[in-house]
Amino acid sequence: MARIELKDVRKVYGGNIEAIKGVSLDIEDGEMIVLVGPSGCGKSTLLRMVAGLEGISSGEVTIADKRVNELEPAERDIAMVFQNYALYPHMTVRQNLAYGLKNRNTPKDEIDRRITEAARALEIEPFLARKPRQLSGGQRQRVAMGRAIVRKPSAFLFDEPLSNLDAKLRVQMRVEIRRLQRSLATTSIYVTHDQMEAMTLADRLVVLNAGRIEQVGTPIELYEKPETTFVATFIGSPSMNLMKLGNGAGWKMSPEARLPNSAATIGIRPEDIVIANGNAHGPVRAEVQVAAVELVGAESYVHALTADGSPVVFRVPGRSAIQIGETMALTADAARFHLFDAAGKRV
Amino acid sequence: MQSVVFPNKILPYFLVAPQIVLTVIFFFWPASQALYQSAMREDPFGLQSNFVGLANFRLILSDENYLHALQVTIVFSVATALLSMGLALLLATAADLVVRGKGFYRTMMIIPYAVAPAVAGMLWLFMFNPAMGTLAYLLRRNGIAWDPLLNGDQAMVLVVVAAAWKQISYNFLFFVAGLQAIPKSLLEAAAIDGARGSRRFWTIVFPLLAPTTFFLLVVNTVYAFFDTFGIIHSVTGGGPAKATETLVYKVYNDGFVNLNLGSSAAQSVVLMVIVIALTAFQFRFVERRVHYG
């Protein structure tokens, strides 16, 4: 019903600054797509172009197989949840929810029915008579969601909706957004800079970098098979260790580990690095000195430096007895290597 | 909140002294003089004055001319405040839409505020004087019997327009600032919610501007009551036949022209009470409907 298609979409500011450099993307009906990337990568701009809040310099956006480039935001049949909620401060929660429906001349009993339904789903029934300023951040967030779902639009657009919440509430709302989106089966585009949020919410993840798509795929695909070093380091926390191959590097390759000639960089995730057992020579080996140990509860992250001063992070289960300043040898299984060529592309 | 205490006992009083001195000299002293004078009556030669209690108040409140001036003031103030605020709001929303030369447009809009009231009055007088005014000539050529020197209603229109024109800049500045303070995402949310043009203005923008509008309502009322003396004095002198004689103008006329000091003082006391009551009323009843962000 509501597929969203982006065909070579571009955004040019002031004639020469290209913020979005040709993005093409097919979003299936009912799919939850998360746009993720560092700040300034163009993810919000792209979302706002779909919403109609920013003009489209070239290319085409279609919603439900209808070209929307020239349509007003209200005519695109989308609803948006903003980072600062953008609730109308002078209206009660009920009026906030009803506003979009009233503007579309929805009959009064239908408005009441939909508000009751949405308020029940979001557990905001007790607050319907209150003004936004009398609500907590989490409650405002729910109202903002409610304003989107009462409209029953063909797509939801989320612009970093959880950024203003504290960590605990963020996790709770994340689960709730996912549950709601699944049960309503409404096509959604969700923008965030938080890769944790991206990984847990997305059906498919779109990693953007400097106005271009780096990679599209399911969270697991992106985690296990990053196509570029950018995606490799962006997805996963702590980020993947990247090490250059060549003479004098801190990591020594054993001759048995046969790597393709084009490989210039190896990436190893922190959980794939292990402390070498005695003098046994793994496919790769490095002597390191521990610089810091981060205890995060069930596991610890050890930050260390190789002989040539390049940083390595690895994960050890539970509380580690590793001391700062200690030296040790590290190794990893060659099957867990991610190999990239000189241009940063996966080999 | 932590209360801050100065170690020095005298310094704090010293610091607030300039403000206190100014208020005492320029408000409390003249106000108490007015109160005192309002209970006195001077003899025709100004040689002595007698205490007459509330007789001055009784006289002015039963004076037909005074009640007429009160009526003129109400018409004048309401018309001036509405006209200047309405036009300023219209221009401010227009300024919001200007893309190129925004700064220039705003600067041009603010210039009238730098014109002295009497000069502003003279400008309008010259333009609309029935004998030599360019615009008065155009009006008459187009079949309008324009003569503010004889027609009281036309004189009223002229002073209202002149007084409002002077105040538009000030209101414009505040409305522009108020419009800029409305979060952009609210307007975007409204756009997605299907509200455009005038509907968006009246349901979102105008209610959010309410604090600014309320503030300007108070300021403009006080302006129309007190600060328009210069304009009325230069444009119509209160005429024709007292058609534009406001309370403030009558205070001046009775006190300094006709030298009836007791009556004039009583009038200024009444005027003071009216403005204080009006402002208190606005804060008590209008402000309740105002939503502060």
Chai-1 contact restraints between the chains, C-beta under 6 A:
chainA,res_idxA,chainB,res_idxB,connection_type,confidence,min_distance_angstrom,max_distance_angstrom,comment,restraint_id
A,L53,B,E188,contact,1.0,0.0,6.0,A-B,restraint_1
A,P73,B,A191,contact,1.0,0.0,6.0,A-B,restraint_2
A,P73,B,I192,contact,1.0,0.0,6.0,A-B,restraint_3
A,A74,B,G194,contact,1.0,0.0,6.0,A-B,restraint_4
A,M80,B,I192,contact,1.0,0.0,6.0,A-B,restraint_5
A,F82,B,S185,contact,1.0,0.0,6.0,A-B,restraint_6
A,N84,B,S185,contact,1.0,0.0,6.0,A-B,restraint_7
A,A86,B,S185,contact,1.0,0.0,6.0,A-B,restraint_8
A,A86,B,L186,contact,1.0,0.0,6.0,A-B,restraint_9
A,A86,B,A189,contact,1.0,0.0,6.0,A-B,restraint_10
A,H90,B,P207,contact,1.0,0.0,6.0,A-B,restraint_11
A,H90,B,H291,contact,1.0,0.0,6.0,A-B,restraint_12
A,Y99,B,D193,contact,1.0,0.0,6.0,A-B,restraint_13
A,G100,B,D193,contact,1.0,0.0,6.0,A-B,restraint_14
A,G100,B,G194,contact,1.0,0.0,6.0,A-B,restraint_15
A,N103,B,D193,contact,1.0,0.0,6.0,A-B,restraint_16
A,N103,B,G194,contact,1.0,0.0,6.0,A-B,restraint_17
A,N103,B,A195,contact,1.0,0.0,6.0,A-B,restraint_18
A,R104,B,G194,contact,1.0,0.0,6.0,A-B,restraint_19
